[in-house]
Amino acid sequence: MKSAALSPATKRLPERAAVIDLDAIRYNVRHLVQLVAPAGLMAVVKADAYGHGILPVARAALEAGAHWLGVAHISEALPLRAAAIQVPVLAWLHTTDSDFHAAIAADIDLGCSGWELPLIVAAAQQLRKTARIHLKIDTGLGRNGSTPEDWANLVHLARRAEITGDVTVVGIFSHLAVADEPWRVETDEQIAAFTTAVAQAQAAGLRPLVRHLANSAGVLSRPDTHFDLVRAGLAIYGLSPFADQTPTELGLRPAMTLRTLVSVCKEVPAEQGVSYGLNYRTAAPTTLALIPLGYADGIPRIATGGPVRIDGVTYPVVGRIAMDQMVIDLGQAGLVAAGRSVIGAEAVLFGPGDDGEASVDEWAAAAGTINYEVVTRISPRVPRVYRNA
């Protein structure tokens, strides 16, 4: 992925760019750190920091007071260590081919649902080094994590490995299923199941340093999920996990602006078909503009109707979004009323809203998906440009 830092004086941007405001990342992290204190905050930077760029975001989050970093895979954690980032890093999603040796050698904490424990112990013994693990209990989400029925055995095996010096149980954790709908009772049930699992582990002799359950939604809506540490992902990027609350209402600032330049502007007659399938035809003579971003850049093909802002006016995408491009109908008024071309004008798909740009949530609605997916899928073909680096 191409990336660049941009000074305030620099005007020139790549023809397509996801512009990341690192001050927004810092602002969000500071807000969340204050919100959850005295609990610590783990900044979740998996999936290339939700498409924002793992190393710049990790550094900005730590500058703003984050205490831990979290990723899904060991392969995401190792570059953090290679970049001389030394804070605790947790990787929690593994396969039988995961490189536990490399993780232990790099002092990366490992999530453990049960089956991984013998592999982690074997790697630790070969390295003659103690592995740092976090035991995961499935409190109702039904993904990874030990079942309640297997929990006692996992705790027993972990305690035995701790006594022999092969592991130290740094944490116990789980993951919330419906915290983005705060009224649902399942969150209360998960809290109760988690508390029970922790008590069982402590009764067996484990003394974890951190208990962590909350995701961004739990951080923002359920203080009773904070425990010793929270894992904030979406919120550090300034996006809301709730359908009925905006980032501004939550005290957050969106960090990503997706923009490009208009590449074609042309007048067409009534009944002009647009894009594959000709599902859209112009109702009258009009002007079409071509926006050079498509599904190869991460824009969902299904997101017809998504908003594009040019010179202070927002237009919906018409016709199917193609691999490299999409089309907007400028109409007979507005930007081209005097016959002025908009070739080369900046076209913003979404941003923080300071200049009236559309939000990530509007594109998510057009695609029938969630804001997480929109930012995470912006492809490496779109350079990341960093402000306030």
C-alpha positions, 0 to 999 in steps of 0.5 A: 500500500502506498502512503505519504505524510502531507504537511499543512502547506502541501496542496498536491494529493494523489489523484485518488487518496484516503486521507487520514487525519492522525489528530482525529485518531489522537482526539478519539483515543484521548476521549476514550481513555478518559471515558474508561479510566481507571480501566486501560485501553487497547487500540485495535489495529487489526485489518491494517487499522480498519483500512487506516494504516497500522503503523501510523495509527498505532503510533498516534494511538499510543501517543494519545495514551492507549496502553495496549494494541490488539490485532487478530493475527500474529502476522499483523503483530510482528510488523509492530515489533519490527517497527520498535513498538514495545507496548503489550500487543495481543493477537487472538485468532489463530490456525494450526499453522500460526507461527507461535514461535515467532510470536513468543520470541517477540513477546506478543500476547496470545489469545487461547481458546483451548486447542492452541494451548499445547502448541503454545506450550511446545513452542515456549519449551523449544524457545525456553521462554514463558509465553504470555496468554489470555484465556478466552471464554465464549460467553454467548457469541458462539465464535472462538473461545472455550465453551463453559463446559470445557472451561474448567479443563482449560483453566486446569491445563493453563494453571499446570503450564503456569506452574512449570513456567511455560506460560503466564496467564496475563488475561481472561477475555470474551467478546460482546455480541449485541452491545451495539443494541444496548437495551438487549438482555444478552449483554447482561447475560454475557457479563454474568457468564464472564464474571463466573468464568473469571471467578472459576479461574481465580479459584483454580489459582490463576491471577490474571492482570487484566479482564477484558470484555468491552468492544467500542459499543460496550465502551460507549454504552455499558460501563459495567463491561469495562473491567480492567481493559477495553478493546476499542476498534471502530471508535478510535477511527471516529465512527459510531457503532450505533445506528441511532447515534452519530460520531459527533453525539458520541464525542468522536471525529471521523479520521478518513476522507476518501476523495478523487478527481472528476475524470470525465464531464460530458453532456448527454441526451435524454434516455442515455443509458449509464453503466453496465446493464443500463439500469439507469437512463437519463430523464432529460438532457443532462451532464454526466461526470465520471468518478475514477473509483470502483469496486477494485478500490473497495467501493461496494458494487451494490452501492448505487445511490452513494453520495459524491460531493463536488464544489459544495453540491452532493450528487448520488451515484447512478447506474452500476458501480464498475471495477474502476469507476462510477457515474454521477448525474449533475443535472441541468443546473448547479455546477454546469449551468453555465456550461462549465466543465468539472474535469479535475474538480475534487470529488469527495465520497465521505469525510468528517463532515466539516465541509458538508461531506457525506459520512461513511454511514451514508455509503454503508446505507447505500451498500446495505452494510455497516460502516466497519466494512466501508472503511476496512475494504478500501483497497491498497490501490488507494494511497493513504495520505497522512495529515498531522503525522 
